[in-house]
Structures are given as C-alpha cells and as structure tokens.
Amino acid sequence: MHVAIVEDDPVIGRAVSTAVREAGHGCTWITDGTAAVDQDSLLASDLVVLDLMLPNLGGLEVLRAVRAGGVRTPMIVLTARGTTSDKLEAFQAGADDYLVKPFEMDELLARIEAVHRRASDKPTLQLAAGPLSLSLANRRATLGGQEIDLTPTEFSILELLTRYNGQVVTRKMLCEHVWGFDWNGPTNVIEVHINRLRGKIDQGRAPSMIRTIRGRGYALAFE
C-alpha cells in the first residue's frame, strides 16, 4: 500500500511518515493543500491521510476538489478540529474516516489498515469506457465485443487509462502502476508501449482513442 500524507506540521508529518514506512508501506508527504490537488500523488496512492488546516487550500477544499475530479482514493481526515459539525462537514465532502488530534499512532495505523481493507474488499472486476471493456478477473480486453490480444504490460496501461477515462494520466503514474511505486527509471519507456497499444485498439481510426496531452501524459477519448 502507498499512503499520501497531506500535513503541514513538520513534527506530525515526519512522525506519521516514519510510522507508515516502518509498517511496511510506501509514503508521500505533501505539506500544502494546493500541491495536494495539483500533484498526481493522491491519484497514484492507495490511501490519503489529510489534515484540514493547510496552507493555501484547506483540507475540506482539497476533499471537495479531488472528489469532484473523480478521485475515489480512500481518505482519512487527521485534524485538531473535533466538533460534530466539523466531522459531518468532512464526511459530506467525501472523507472515509476521521481522527482527532492528539492521537495514538497505533490507532491511526489501525484505521489506515481498516479503511484500506474495506476499500479492497469491494474490487471492481469489470471496467468499461466507450467501446472498451476490461475484465480484471481474467485480464481480458474487448473492443466492440471483439477480444484484443494484449500483453500484460499493455493491459495494465489500458486498465489505468480506463479507470481515469477522460482524465489525464501522467507517464509517471503509468510507470508506477505497471512497475511499482519505487520506479526510478525514465518515464519515456511508456511511449513504446502506448504506441503498440494504439496499433491494437485504434484499428486505423483517427484520432487515436489514446490522446497525447502535451507535457502532461495521456487520456482516453472517444469523440
């Protein structure tokens, strides 16, 4: 599991990051609300621990923005604000859990595991976008009802693009999805696989169903 921590307090951010890593998980620490929305870390993570009182953009605004953008990553609010109205507002904005500071680190780690487990217990076995349909159970893809012969890497790329249908998926996100969160290699390696994938799913149509978003990445489009 990879956890994104959005926390501007250096003591808390460092402590939570250390505890998450010592529990065997990957971790990204973000200290600014605007950066949390603008970066790809929330999309690429399995779970987010989110403070409410952040610089530039508050945690509630972060929640609303990413949920409005289609991000369904589970989010645990970790904040000093503990009134019932604060909690209700966070849950209405899209929070999955809420923990008030000061807190016990063991409880936070337990909540991280529990929220992630609940999210994982309901896997999506079928994805669809336009004429594309993907079965995650047997890793088969069809286009207009006809099966496409894809390599495991090509299927993984198409899976992520389909999950974020119509949204930009960066090269880094694709590399990390295919090869893991510790990916440190060049992201341009993904272009070779994208070109091969286009050859299989476009079948001569133009423009390609996999659009290049210059300077950002790729997105599925069917117009």
C-alpha atoms as an extended CHARMM CRD file, in Angstrom:
* protein
*
       223  EXT
         1         1  MET       CA              0.0000000000        0.0000000000        0.0000000000  PROA      1               0.0000000000
         2         2  HSD       CA              1.1350000000        3.5380000000       -0.7290000000  PROA      2               0.0000000000
         3         3  VAL       CA             -0.0870000000        6.3250000000        1.5790000000  PROA      3               0.0000000000
         4         4  ALA       CA             -0.1400000000       10.0470000000        0.7860000000  PROA      4               0.0000000000
         5         5  ILE       CA              0.1200000000       12.2620000000        3.8760000000  PROA      5               0.0000000000
         6         6  VAL       CA             -1.1080000000       15.8410000000        3.4870000000  PROA      6               0.0000000000
         7         7  GLU       CA              0.1040000000       17.6070000000        6.6270000000  PROA      7               0.0000000000
         8         8  ASP       CA              1.8730000000       20.9510000000        7.1140000000  PROA      8               0.0000000000
         9         9  ASP       CA              3.0130000000       20.3590000000       10.7040000000  PROA      9               0.0000000000
        10        10  PRO       CA              6.6230000000       19.1280000000       10.3400000000  PROA      10              0.0000000000
        11        11  VAL       CA              6.5830000000       17.1530000000       13.6060000000  PROA      11              0.0000000000
        12        12  ILE       CA              3.3520000000       15.3060000000       12.8410000000  PROA      12              0.0000000000
        13        13  GLY       CA              4.1710000000       14.8600000000        9.1530000000  PROA      13              0.0000000000
        14        14  ARG       CA              7.5760000000       13.3780000000        9.9190000000  PROA      14              0.0000000000
        15        15  ALA       CA              6.2020000000       11.1070000000       12.6620000000  PROA      15              0.0000000000
        16        16  VAL       CA              3.3450000000        9.7540000000       10.5490000000  PROA      16              0.0000000000
        17        17  SER       CA              5.5960000000        9.2590000000        7.5180000000  PROA      17              0.0000000000
        18        18  THR       CA              8.1060000000        7.3230000000        9.6200000000  PROA      18              0.0000000000
        19        19  ALA       CA              5.4020000000        5.1550000000       11.2120000000  PROA      19              0.0000000000
        20        20  VAL       CA              3.8030000000        4.3620000000        7.8530000000  PROA      20              0.0000000000
        21        21  ARG       CA              7.1510000000        3.3530000000        6.3580000000  PROA      21              0.0000000000
        22        22  GLU       CA              8.0540000000        1.2660000000        9.4060000000  PROA      22              0.0000000000
        23        23  ALA       CA              4.7030000000       -0.5140000000        8.9720000000  PROA      23              0.0000000000
        24        24  GLY       CA              5.9490000000       -1.5830000000        5.5500000000  PROA      24              0.0000000000
        25        25  HSD       CA              4.1160000000        0.8580000000        3.3070000000  PROA      25              0.0000000000
        26        26  GLY       CA              5.2440000000        3.4460000000        0.7710000000  PROA      26              0.0000000000
        27        27  CYS       CA              4.6930000000        7.0750000000        1.6540000000  PROA      27              0.0000000000
        28        28  THR       CA              4.4980000000       10.5240000000        0.0470000000  PROA      28              0.0000000000
        29        29  TRP       CA              4.4140000000       13.5980000000        2.3100000000  PROA      29              0.0000000000
        30        30  ILE       CA              2.7890000000       16.7800000000        0.9700000000  PROA      30              0.0000000000
        31        31  THR       CA              2.7290000000       19.9780000000        3.0470000000  PROA      31              0.0000000000
        32        32  ASP       CA              0.4090000000       22.2170000000        1.0190000000  PROA      32              0.0000000000
        33        33  GLY       CA             -3.2650000000       21.9250000000        0.0500000000  PROA      33              0.0000000000
        34        34  THR       CA             -2.8180000000       23.3520000000       -3.4380000000  PROA      34              0.0000000000
        35        35  ALA       CA              0.0850000000       20.9930000000       -4.1140000000  PROA      35              0.0000000000
        36        36  ALA       CA             -2.0750000000       18.0650000000       -2.9860000000  PROA      36              0.0000000000
        37        37  VAL       CA             -4.6490000000       18.8720000000       -5.6740000000  PROA      37              0.0000000000
        38        38  ASP       CA             -2.1380000000       19.7510000000       -8.3880000000  PROA      38              0.0000000000
        39        39  GLN       CA              0.1900000000       16.7720000000       -7.9200000000  PROA      39              0.0000000000
        40        40  ASP       CA             -0.5080000000       13.2030000000       -9.0070000000  PROA      40              0.0000000000
        41        41  SER       CA              0.2320000000       11.7050000000       -5.5880000000  PROA      41              0.0000000000
        42        42  LEU       CA             -3.4130000000       11.4430000000       -4.4780000000  PROA      42              0.0000000000
        43        43  LEU       CA             -4.3770000000        9.6750000000       -7.6950000000  PROA      43              0.0000000000
        44        44  ALA       CA             -1.4460000000        7.2980000000       -7.5020000000  PROA      44              0.0000000000
        45        45  SER       CA             -1.8560000000        6.4300000000       -3.7930000000  PROA      45              0.0000000000
        46        46  ASP       CA             -3.9860000000        3.7340000000       -2.2030000000  PROA      46              0.0000000000
        47        47  LEU       CA             -4.9930000000        5.9180000000        0.7480000000  PROA      47              0.0000000000
        48        48  VAL       CA             -4.6670000000        9.5410000000        1.9020000000  PROA      48              0.0000000000
        49        49  VAL       CA             -4.2240000000       10.9420000000        5.4310000000  PROA      49              0.0000000000
        50        50  LEU       CA             -5.4330000000       14.5530000000        5.2330000000  PROA      50              0.0000000000
        51        51  ASP       CA             -5.1460000000       17.4710000000        7.6410000000  PROA      51              0.0000000000
        52        52  LEU       CA             -7.8880000000       20.1210000000        7.4480000000  PROA      52              0.0000000000
        53        53  MET       CA             -5.9070000000       23.2250000000        8.3640000000  PROA      53              0.0000000000
        54        54  LEU       CA             -3.4760000000       23.5060000000        5.4600000000  PROA      54              0.0000000000
        55        55  PRO       CA             -1.7790000000       26.5000000000        3.8230000000  PROA      55              0.0000000000
        56        56  ASN       CA             -3.1390000000       27.9000000000        0.5340000000  PROA      56              0.0000000000
        57        57  LEU       CA             -6.0320000000       25.4300000000        0.2790000000  PROA      57              0.0000000000
        58        58  GLY       CA             -7.7840000000       23.8910000000        3.2860000000  PROA      58              0.0000000000
        59        59  GLY       CA             -8.3770000000       20.1830000000        3.6720000000  PROA      59              0.0000000000
        60        60  LEU       CA            -12.1300000000       20.4360000000        3.0350000000  PROA      60              0.0000000000
        61        61  GLU       CA            -11.4510000000       22.2410000000       -0.2320000000  PROA      61              0.0000000000
        62        62  VAL       CA             -8.9200000000       19.5450000000       -1.1370000000  PROA      62              0.0000000000
        63        63  LEU       CA            -11.5180000000       16.8590000000       -0.4290000000  PROA      63              0.0000000000
        64        64  ARG       CA            -14.1970000000       18.5720000000       -2.4910000000  PROA      64              0.0000000000
        65        65  ALA       CA            -11.8410000000       19.2830000000       -5.3850000000  PROA      65              0.0000000000
        66        66  VAL       CA            -10.4740000000       15.7630000000       -5.7200000000  PROA      66              0.0000000000
        67        67  ARG       CA            -13.8750000000       14.1190000000       -5.2740000000  PROA      67              0.0000000000
        68        68  ALA       CA            -15.3370000000       16.4460000000       -7.9160000000  PROA      68              0.0000000000
        69        69  GLY       CA            -12.4550000000       15.3990000000      -10.1700000000  PROA      69              0.0000000000
        70        70  GLY       CA            -13.4050000000       11.7400000000       -9.8380000000  PROA      70              0.0000000000
        71        71  VAL       CA            -10.6930000000       10.6760000000       -7.3810000000  PROA      71              0.0000000000
        72        72  ARG       CA            -12.0860000000        7.8410000000       -5.2270000000  PROA      72              0.0000000000
        73        73  THR       CA             -8.9460000000        7.1700000000       -3.1840000000  PROA      73              0.0000000000
        74        74  PRO       CA             -9.9470000000        6.4820000000        0.4680000000  PROA      74              0.0000000000
        75        75  MET       CA             -9.2190000000        9.4780000000        2.7160000000  PROA      75              0.0000000000
        76        76  ILE       CA             -8.7620000000        9.6840000000        6.4800000000  PROA      76              0.0000000000
        77        77  VAL       CA             -9.0370000000       13.1700000000        7.9680000000  PROA      77              0.0000000000
        78        78  LEU       CA             -6.4890000000       13.7770000000       10.7560000000  PROA      78              0.0000000000
        79        79  THR       CA             -7.1400000000       17.1360000000       12.4290000000  PROA      79              0.0000000000
        80        80  ALA       CA             -7.3590000000       19.1170000000       15.6510000000  PROA      80              0.0000000000
        81        81  ARG       CA            -10.9190000000       20.1240000000       14.7330000000  PROA      81              0.0000000000
        82        82  GLY       CA            -13.1450000000       17.6890000000       16.5970000000  PROA      82              0.0000000000
        83        83  THR       CA            -16.6670000000       19.0970000000       16.7990000000  PROA      83              0.0000000000
        84        84  THR       CA            -19.6020000000       17.1280000000       15.4450000000  PROA      84              0.0000000000
        85        85  SER       CA            -20.2110000000       19.7600000000       12.7660000000  PROA      85              0.0000000000
        86        86  ASP       CA            -16.5600000000       19.5110000000       11.6590000000  PROA      86              0.0000000000
        87        87  LYS       CA            -16.8970000000       15.7510000000       11.3060000000  PROA      87              0.0000000000
        88        88  LEU       CA            -20.2020000000       15.9560000000        9.4470000000  PROA      88              0.0000000000
        89        89  GLU       CA            -18.8000000000       18.5090000000        7.0380000000  PROA      89              0.0000000000
        90        90  ALA       CA            -15.7680000000       16.3160000000        6.3100000000  PROA      90              0.0000000000
        91        91  PHE       CA            -17.8640000000       13.2100000000        5.7100000000  PROA      91              0.0000000000
        92        92  GLN       CA            -20.2100000000       15.1650000000        3.4580000000  PROA      92              0.0000000000
        93        93  ALA       CA            -17.1740000000       16.3630000000        1.4870000000  PROA      93              0.0000000000
        94        94  GLY       CA            -16.0460000000       12.7700000000        0.9130000000  PROA      94              0.0000000000
        95        95  ALA       CA            -13.9500000000       11.6380000000        3.8910000000  PROA      95              0.0000000000
        96        96  ASP       CA            -13.9240000000        7.9170000000        4.6880000000  PROA      96              0.0000000000
        97        97  ASP       CA            -12.7660000000        8.2350000000        8.3150000000  PROA      97              0.0000000000
        98        98  TYR       CA            -11.9710000000       10.9610000000       10.8600000000  PROA      98              0.0000000000
        99        99  LEU       CA             -9.3940000000       11.0230000000       13.6810000000  PROA      99              0.0000000000
       100       100  VAL       CA             -8.9010000000       13.9520000000       16.0590000000  PROA      100             0.0000000000
       101       101  LYS       CA             -5.5020000000       15.1990000000       17.2540000000  PROA      101             0.0000000000
       102       102  PRO       CA             -3.8540000000       14.4300000000       19.6070000000  PROA      102             0.0000000000
       103       103  PHE       CA             -3.9660000000       10.7780000000       18.5560000000  PROA      103             0.0000000000
       104       104  GLU       CA             -2.2510000000        7.4680000000       19.1780000000  PROA      104             0.0000000000
       105       105  MET       CA             -0.0740000000        6.3630000000       16.2710000000  PROA      105             0.0000000000
       106       106  ASP       CA             -1.1880000000        2.7480000000       16.6970000000  PROA      106             0.0000000000
       107       107  GLU       CA             -4.7970000000        3.8290000000       16.2590000000  PROA      107             0.0000000000
       108       108  LEU       CA             -4.0050000000        5.7740000000       13.0920000000  PROA      108             0.0000000000
       109       109  LEU       CA             -2.1460000000        2.7790000000       11.6190000000  PROA      109             0.0000000000
       110       110  ALA       CA             -5.0700000000        0.5150000000       12.5270000000  PROA      110             0.0000000000
       111       111  ARG       CA             -7.5120000000        2.8990000000       10.8470000000  PROA      111             0.0000000000
       112       112  ILE       CA             -5.3050000000        3.0400000000        7.7400000000  PROA      112             0.0000000000
       113       113  GLU       CA             -5.3680000000       -0.7610000000        7.5180000000  PROA      113             0.0000000000
       114       114  ALA       CA             -9.1200000000       -0.9310000000        8.1650000000  PROA      114             0.0000000000
       115       115  VAL       CA            -10.0830000000        1.7230000000        5.6120000000  PROA      115             0.0000000000
       116       116  HSD       CA             -7.8040000000        0.1960000000        3.0020000000  PROA      116             0.0000000000
       117       117  ARG       CA             -9.2250000000       -3.2680000000        3.7100000000  PROA      117             0.0000000000
       118       118  ARG       CA            -12.7980000000       -2.0260000000        3.3230000000  PROA      118             0.0000000000
       119       119  ALA       CA            -11.9270000000       -0.4180000000        0.0110000000  PROA      119             0.0000000000
       120       120  SER       CA            -10.1220000000       -3.5520000000       -1.1740000000  PROA      120             0.0000000000
       121       121  ASP       CA            -12.9830000000       -5.8540000000       -0.1540000000  PROA      121             0.0000000000
       122       122  LYS       CA            -15.1030000000       -4.4300000000       -2.9680000000  PROA      122             0.0000000000
       123       123  PRO       CA            -12.9440000000       -4.8540000000       -6.0570000000  PROA      123             0.0000000000
       124       124  THR       CA            -14.1680000000       -3.7020000000       -9.4240000000  PROA      124             0.0000000000
       125       125  LEU       CA            -13.9880000000       -6.7550000000      -11.6600000000  PROA      125             0.0000000000
       126       126  GLN       CA            -15.1960000000       -5.0320000000      -14.8230000000  PROA      126             0.0000000000
       127       127  LEU       CA            -14.2150000000       -1.6930000000      -16.3370000000  PROA      127             0.0000000000
       128       128  ALA       CA            -15.7910000000       -0.0440000000      -19.3510000000  PROA      128             0.0000000000
       129       129  ALA       CA            -15.1940000000        3.1370000000      -21.3380000000  PROA      129             0.0000000000
       130       130  GLY       CA            -16.6840000000        3.8200000000      -24.7630000000  PROA      130             0.0000000000
       131       131  PRO       CA            -16.3870000000        0.6230000000      -26.8400000000  PROA      131             0.0000000000
       132       132  LEU       CA            -13.7230000000       -0.7750000000      -24.4880000000  PROA      132             0.0000000000
       133       133  SER       CA            -14.4940000000       -3.3790000000      -21.8530000000  PROA      133             0.0000000000
       134       134  LEU       CA            -11.9120000000       -4.8630000000      -19.4650000000  PROA      134             0.0000000000
       135       135  SER       CA            -12.3150000000       -7.9340000000      -17.2860000000  PROA      135             0.0000000000
       136       136  LEU       CA             -9.9170000000       -7.6460000000      -14.3500000000  PROA      136             0.0000000000
       137       137  ALA       CA            -10.6640000000      -11.1970000000      -13.2220000000  PROA      137             0.0000000000
       138       138  ASN       CA             -9.1240000000      -12.8180000000      -16.3120000000  PROA      138             0.0000000000
       139       139  ARG       CA             -7.2750000000       -9.7170000000      -17.6330000000  PROA      139             0.0000000000
       140       140  ARG       CA             -9.0200000000       -9.7280000000      -20.9990000000  PROA      140             0.0000000000
       141       141  ALA       CA             -9.9730000000       -6.6850000000      -23.0410000000  PROA      141             0.0000000000
       142       142  THR       CA            -12.6060000000       -6.3510000000      -25.7370000000  PROA      142             0.0000000000
       143       143  LEU       CA            -13.2990000000       -3.5880000000      -28.2270000000  PROA      143             0.0000000000
       144       144  GLY       CA            -16.8550000000       -3.5070000000      -29.5450000000  PROA      144             0.0000000000
       145       145  GLY       CA            -17.2770000000       -7.0890000000      -28.3660000000  PROA      145             0.0000000000
       146       146  GLN       CA            -14.1060000000       -8.3480000000      -30.0990000000  PROA      146             0.0000000000
       147       147  GLU       CA            -11.2510000000       -9.5340000000      -27.8800000000  PROA      147             0.0000000000
       148       148  ILE       CA             -7.9360000000       -7.6660000000      -28.1720000000  PROA      148             0.0000000000
       149       149  ASP       CA             -4.6930000000       -9.5970000000      -27.7830000000  PROA      149             0.0000000000
       150       150  LEU       CA             -2.7430000000       -7.5460000000      -25.2260000000  PROA      150             0.0000000000
       151       151  THR       CA              0.4930000000       -8.1870000000      -23.3780000000  PROA      151             0.0000000000
       152       152  PRO       CA              0.3520000000       -7.9240000000      -19.5510000000  PROA      152             0.0000000000
       153       153  THR       CA              2.0310000000       -4.5070000000      -19.7330000000  PROA      153             0.0000000000
       154       154  GLU       CA             -0.4000000000       -3.2410000000      -22.3710000000  PROA      154             0.0000000000
       155       155  PHE       CA             -3.3550000000       -4.4590000000      -20.3200000000  PROA      155             0.0000000000
       156       156  SER       CA             -2.0640000000       -2.6870000000      -17.1930000000  PROA      156             0.0000000000
       157       157  ILE       CA             -1.6630000000        0.5750000000      -19.1270000000  PROA      157             0.0000000000
       158       158  LEU       CA             -5.1490000000        0.3030000000      -20.6240000000  PROA      158             0.0000000000
       159       159  GLU       CA             -6.5830000000       -0.5380000000      -17.1970000000  PROA      159             0.0000000000
       160       160  LEU       CA             -5.2790000000        2.6770000000      -15.6390000000  PROA      160             0.0000000000
       161       161  LEU       CA             -6.3830000000        4.7960000000      -18.5980000000  PROA      161             0.0000000000
       162       162  THR       CA             -9.8510000000        3.2370000000      -18.3750000000  PROA      162             0.0000000000
       163       163  ARG       CA            -10.1040000000        3.8300000000      -14.6250000000  PROA      163             0.0000000000
       164       164  TYR       CA             -9.4610000000        7.5350000000      -15.2770000000  PROA      164             0.0000000000
       165       165  ASN       CA            -11.4450000000        7.7070000000      -18.5010000000  PROA      165             0.0000000000
       166       166  GLY       CA            -11.3310000000       11.2530000000      -19.8540000000  PROA      166             0.0000000000
       167       167  GLN       CA             -8.7880000000       12.3960000000      -17.2640000000  PROA      167             0.0000000000
       168       168  VAL       CA             -5.0740000000       12.9240000000      -17.7710000000  PROA      168             0.0000000000
       169       169  VAL       CA             -2.8650000000       10.0480000000      -16.6450000000  PROA      169             0.0000000000
       170       170  THR       CA              0.8040000000       11.0260000000      -16.4340000000  PROA      170             0.0000000000
       171       171  ARG       CA              3.7100000000        8.8900000000      -17.6270000000  PROA      171             0.0000000000
       172       172  LYS       CA              4.9070000000        8.6260000000      -14.0360000000  PROA      172             0.0000000000
       173       173  MET       CA              1.5220000000        7.3150000000      -12.9010000000  PROA      173             0.0000000000
       174       174  LEU       CA              1.5890000000        4.7000000000      -15.6570000000  PROA      174             0.0000000000
       175       175  CYS       CA              5.1400000000        3.6150000000      -14.8350000000  PROA      175             0.0000000000
       176       176  GLU       CA              4.3150000000        3.2970000000      -11.1550000000  PROA      176             0.0000000000
       177       177  HSD       CA              1.1090000000        1.3680000000      -11.9010000000  PROA      177             0.0000000000
       178       178  VAL       CA              2.9340000000       -1.0910000000      -14.1630000000  PROA      178             0.0000000000
       179       179  TRP       CA              6.2950000000       -1.4300000000      -12.3980000000  PROA      179             0.0000000000
       180       180  GLY       CA              5.6660000000       -0.3030000000       -8.8300000000  PROA      180             0.0000000000
       181       181  PHE       CA              5.8990000000        2.7700000000       -6.6150000000  PROA      181             0.0000000000
       182       182  ASP       CA              9.6650000000        2.5360000000       -6.3740000000  PROA      182             0.0000000000
       183       183  TRP       CA             10.0310000000        3.2050000000      -10.1140000000  PROA      183             0.0000000000
       184       184  ASN       CA             13.0630000000        5.3810000000      -10.7250000000  PROA      184             0.0000000000
       185       185  GLY       CA             13.6370000000        4.7540000000      -14.4170000000  PROA      185             0.0000000000
       186       186  PRO       CA             12.8880000000        7.0260000000      -17.3820000000  PROA      186             0.0000000000
       187       187  THR       CA              9.1940000000        7.6570000000      -17.9860000000  PROA      187             0.0000000000
       188       188  ASN       CA              9.6150000000        7.8040000000      -21.7730000000  PROA      188             0.0000000000
       189       189  VAL       CA              9.7330000000        3.9870000000      -21.7780000000  PROA      189             0.0000000000
       190       190  ILE       CA              5.9450000000        4.1350000000      -21.5980000000  PROA      190             0.0000000000
       191       191  GLU       CA              5.7280000000        5.7070000000      -25.0720000000  PROA      191             0.0000000000
       192       192  VAL       CA              6.8270000000        2.4690000000      -26.7710000000  PROA      192             0.0000000000
       193       193  HSD       CA              4.0310000000        0.5400000000      -25.0730000000  PROA      193             0.0000000000
       194       194  ILE       CA              1.4670000000        3.2890000000      -25.7780000000  PROA      194             0.0000000000
       195       195  ASN       CA              2.3010000000        3.1940000000      -29.4900000000  PROA      195             0.0000000000
       196       196  ARG       CA              1.9080000000       -0.5870000000      -29.6070000000  PROA      196             0.0000000000
       197       197  LEU       CA             -1.3620000000       -0.3450000000      -27.7010000000  PROA      197             0.0000000000
       198       198  ARG       CA             -2.6740000000        2.2700000000      -30.1210000000  PROA      198             0.0000000000
       199       199  GLY       CA             -1.9210000000       -0.0510000000      -33.0190000000  PROA      199             0.0000000000
       200       200  LYS       CA             -4.1270000000       -2.7000000000      -31.4550000000  PROA      200             0.0000000000
       201       201  ILE       CA             -7.1260000000       -0.6510000000      -30.3230000000  PROA      201             0.0000000000
       202       202  ASP       CA             -7.3640000000        2.1400000000      -32.9010000000  PROA      202             0.0000000000
       203       203  GLN       CA             -7.6390000000       -0.1780000000      -35.9220000000  PROA      203             0.0000000000
       204       204  GLY       CA             -6.9500000000        2.6530000000      -38.3380000000  PROA      204             0.0000000000
       205       205  ARG       CA             -9.2720000000        5.2070000000      -36.7860000000  PROA      205             0.0000000000
       206       206  ALA       CA             -8.1170000000        8.7890000000      -36.2590000000  PROA      206             0.0000000000
       207       207  PRO       CA             -7.6390000000       10.4990000000      -33.9440000000  PROA      207             0.0000000000
       208       208  SER       CA             -6.3910000000        7.7970000000      -31.5990000000  PROA      208             0.0000000000
       209       209  MET       CA             -8.5340000000        6.7570000000      -28.6560000000  PROA      209             0.0000000000
       210       210  ILE       CA             -5.4270000000        7.3380000000      -26.5280000000  PROA      210             0.0000000000
       211       211  ARG       CA             -4.7570000000       11.0500000000      -26.7980000000  PROA      211             0.0000000000
       212       212  THR       CA             -1.3790000000       12.5800000000      -26.0030000000  PROA      212             0.0000000000
       213       213  ILE       CA             -1.8030000000       15.5700000000      -23.6810000000  PROA      213             0.0000000000
       214       214  ARG       CA              1.3640000000       17.5070000000      -24.4280000000  PROA      214             0.0000000000
       215       215  GLY       CA              3.5970000000       17.9900000000      -21.4130000000  PROA      215             0.0000000000
       216       216  ARG       CA              1.2300000000       16.0740000000      -19.1370000000  PROA      216             0.0000000000
       217       217  GLY       CA              0.5390000000       12.4960000000      -20.2570000000  PROA      217             0.0000000000
       218       218  TYR       CA             -2.3280000000       10.5950000000      -21.8900000000  PROA      218             0.0000000000
       219       219  ALA       CA             -6.1110000000       10.3630000000      -21.7260000000  PROA      219             0.0000000000
       220       220  LEU       CA             -8.8130000000        8.1870000000      -23.2560000000  PROA      220             0.0000000000
       221       221  ALA       CA            -11.2080000000        9.9820000000      -25.5950000000  PROA      221             0.0000000000
       222       222  PHE       CA            -13.8380000000        8.6220000000      -27.9790000000  PROA      222             0.0000000000
       223       223  GLU       CA            -15.0660000000       11.6700000000      -29.9190000000  PROA      223             0.0000000000
